[in-house]
């Protein structure tokens, strides 16, 4: 009966509203994971394996959710994760994310395969933001993108290392988004017709629908299949930590290595000069049947947390999840699906409202845990229940 709610509040509320508004192939792109989506489900359910401790009779009259990471202050320990094609979920979606993040005092990360180019994001906020990049076969293109990011004012590079090849995201083939030929295009058209709000706001008013950072590199930038072929050909399965060391020499800003799931890899990231790691299984979109991100956070934080900053993404759906991540050693979290659900459902206002909710949940949780600052949250305030 949630369809009768007057106002969406939670991530799940925005998810349901986004599902009604978006064409199926777009919603499935956000929603889906790899193969049987086992890891996708574990990313959220494994947060329930941990419970916080409630402490009473503490003076909690001066609660602050503020913190700092990657050399900058933030209103709470949260950043917006890079989401490919966010501009297909809401009209110029990357700029919506950037403006909402700026308004609420948290970092925004734009994707290599975003619809809006880096320069458009910069013009939207005229402030530093984070840029996500892959190691491409064409190293000159990597250097070109790094130069564009520096010029646009990006101060932190989130470098994705868990994509030597693309995962088997079967929903994108089932719904005709990829590899469907003529039948797939007809199916997409039918889905668009049944989504009139999206068709007007994004389909017509949100053009151009090209990968803005790569539009000069693809022969026909209006053909999604051409983009997929180009990107698939650019993923480099030969990349090693030596290539990350080379990247460190090229980039003089902060460097985050995104996609680390094992202690040995976190140590390698620190050794090549990374400023931090993001414990991430790519939202369950790469290798299915592996651990959830939250289950790998504490071992990695214990191993490298004194040397570099540690973040986690995948599965965070509310402020309580954020508190659990901090208690397990994270400096902060990144949210992907939640922010695009909100942007798709109601634009910048909806996303700002969702970020307000996250911050309120964090603050309320802190009060009931008996702490006033993020720095006071540690492993003494959480326990494993199975």
ZAVEXTOR-703177 format. One record per residue (C-alpha): residue in one letter; z, x, y. Coordinates in steps of 0.1 Angstrom, whole numbers, plus 2048, in hexadecimal, padded with zeros to 3 digits. Layout:
N
AZXY/...
//
This chain:
386
X800800800/X7FF81E817/X7DF812825/X7F47FA83A/X80881684A/X804815870/X80683A875/X7FF85785D/X81C86F85B/X81B88683D/X80089C82F/X7FA882814/X7F586782E/X7DA87C83F/X7CB88581E/X7C6860815/X7B7859837/X7A0877835/X79486B813/X78A849822/X77885983F/X76587682F/X746875819/X75187C7F5/X74089E7F3/X7528AA813/X77489D807/X7708AD7E5/X7688CE7F5/X78A8CD806/X79C8BE7E8/X78E8D07CB/X7978EF7B7/X78890479C/X77F8F8779/X7998E076C/X7AE8E478C/X7CE8EE779/X7D8908792/X7D08F07AE/X7EA8D87A1/X8048F479A/X8029007BE/X8138E17CA/X8288D77AC/X8388FA7A9/X84A8F57CA/X85F8DC7B8/X86C8F77A0/X8809047BE/X89C8F37D0/X8AD8FB7F1/X8D38FE7F5/X8E48E780D/X9018F7820/X91A8E2835/X9338E7850/X91D901862/X917902888/X8F28F988A/X8F08F08AF/X8D690A8B8/X8BA90789F/X89A9188A6/X87B918890/X86A9348A4/X861955894/X849971897/X82F980880/X810996884/X81D9A18A5/X81F97F8B6/X8389648BB/X8339428AA/X8459218AD/X84B920888/X842935869/X821925864/X7FC92C86B/X7DC918865/X7C9927848/X7A392D849/X78F90F83B/X76A913834/X7558F8844/X7728E8858/X7588DC871/X74A8C6856/X76B8B4852/X7718AD877/X75B8B0895/X75A8D689D/X7788D8886/X7808FD88C/X7858F78B1/X79C8D98A9/X7B18F0893/X7B290B8AD/X7BC8F48CA/X7D78E38B6/X7E59048AA/X7E69118CD/X7F78F18DA/X8128F48BF/X81791A8C1/X80A92589F/X7ED93C895/X7CB92E88C/X7B393F873/X78E939875/X77893F856/X759954851/X749935845/X75591E860/X73D906871/X747912894/X74093689C/X75C94E8A7/X75094C8CB/X7539268CC/X7779288BF/X77F9428D9/X77192C8F5/X78690F8E8/X7A79208ED/X7A1941900/X7BD9518EC/X7C19688CE/X7BB9598AB/X7B7966888/X79696B876/X79096A851/X775980841/X76798981F/X75A9AB814/X7359A5814/X71B9BB803/X70B9C0825/X7249D7835/X7109D6856/X7169B1857/X73B9B7851/X73C9CF86F/X7299B6884/X74299A87C/X75F9B1883/X7509BA8A5/X74B9958AD/X76F98E8A3/X77C9A98B9/X76799E8D7/X77497A8D2/X7989868D4/X7A29848AF/X7C19998AA/X7C7993885/X7AD996869/X7B5982849/X7A099482F/X79998080F/X7989957F0/X79897B7D4/X7739727D6/X75E98C7C4/X74C96D7B7/X7509487C0/X7679337A9/X759916794/X7608F97AC/X7518DE797/X7568C17AE/X73C8D07C6/X7228CD7AB/X72D8AB79E/X72A89A7C0/X7098AA7C8/X7158C17E3/X7078E07D1/X6EA8E47B9/X6E18BF7B8/X6BE8C27C4/X6AD8A27D0/X6C688C7BD/X6E389F7CE/X6D589A7F1/X6D08757EA/X6F48737DE/X7008847FD/X6EC86D813/X6FB84F802/X71E85D806/X71886382B/X70B840831/X72B833821/X74084883A/X73483B85C/X75184A871/X74A86C863/X724867867/X72886188C/X744878896/X73A896880/X71888F872/X708888894/X7208938AF/X72D8B289D/X70C8C589A/X7018E0894/X70D8E186F/X706905869/X71E921860/X72192D883/X72B95187B/X70D955863/X6F2940872/X6DD95E87C/X6DE96C859/X6D094E846/X6AB945845/X6B191F848/X6D491A858/X6D18F4853/X6CF8F682D/X6F18F881C/X6E29047FC/X6D392280F/X6F592A81C/X7049297FA/X6E993F7EC/X6EE958808/X714959805/X71395B7DF/X6FC9797E2/X7139897FC/X7339877E7/X7399AB7DB/X7489AF7B8/X7499D57BD/X7649D57D7/X7839EA7D1/X7A19F57E6/X78CA127F3/X7779F8805/X7969E9815/X7A0A0B820/X77DA0D831/X7849EB841/X7A59F784E/X793A14860/X77B9FB870/X7959E187C/X7B09EC894/X7C19CA896/X7DA9BB87D/X7CD9B9859/X7D899F83F/X7CB9A181C/X7C797D80F/X7C69757EA/X7E198B7DC/X7F397E7BD/X80299C7AC/X81B9B67B7/X8049D37AF/X7E99C57C6/X8029BF7E2/X80D9E47DF/X7E99EF7E0/X7E49DA800/X8019EB810/X7F5A0E805/X7D3A09816/X7E39FF837/X7E49D9837/X7FE9CA84E/X8049AD837/X7F999A818/X7F3975812/X7FF96A7F0/X7E39527E7/X7CE9457CA/X7B59377E3/X7C39147E0/X7BB9137BB/X7969177C3/X78F9387B2/X79E940790/X7AD92277E/X7CA926766/X7DD93F77A/X7FF93D78B/X8079297AA/X80A93D7CA/X82F9347CF/X8389417AD/X82B9647B6/X83A9657D9/X85D9737D2/X8529907BB/X83899B7D5/X8519977F2/X86B9AB7DF/X8529C77D9/X8429CB7FB/X8549B4813/X8679D1823/X8469E382B/X82D9C8834/X82E9A383D/X82A98A822/X81A967825/X81294C80C/X7F993080B/X7EE9157F1/X8038F67EA/X8188F480A/X81A8CF814/X8398CB82B/X8548DD83E/X86A8DF81F/X8508F380D/X84F90B82B/X874910828/X872917803/X85793180A/X86C942825/X88A94380D/X8759547F3/X86B96F80B/X84D96481F/X84A96C844/X83594D847/X81D935836/X7F992A83B/X7EE906837/X7CA8FD82F/X7C48DB820/X7E08CA835/X7D08D3856/X7AD8C984D/X7BA8A883F/X7CA8A0860/X7AC8AC875/X795897860/X7AC879862/X7B3879887/X7A7899899/X7BC8B08AF/X7D78968B6/X7DD88F891/X7DF8B488A/X7F88BA8A6/X80D89D898/X80C8AD876/X8178CF883/X8338BD896/X83E8AE875/X83E8D0864/X8548DE880/X86C8C187F/X8708C385A/X8768E985C/X8908E3877/X8A28C7865/X8A28DB845/X8B18F9856/X8CD8E4864/X8D58D6842/X8D48F9833/X8ED90584D/X8D691E85F/X8CB921883/X8AE93A881/X89294286A/X8A0965864/X8BF955854/X8AB945838/X8AC95B819/X8AD9597F3/X8D294F7F3/X8C692D7FF/X8AE9257E3/X8B09227BD/X89991E7A0/X8A08FE78C/X88D90476C/
//
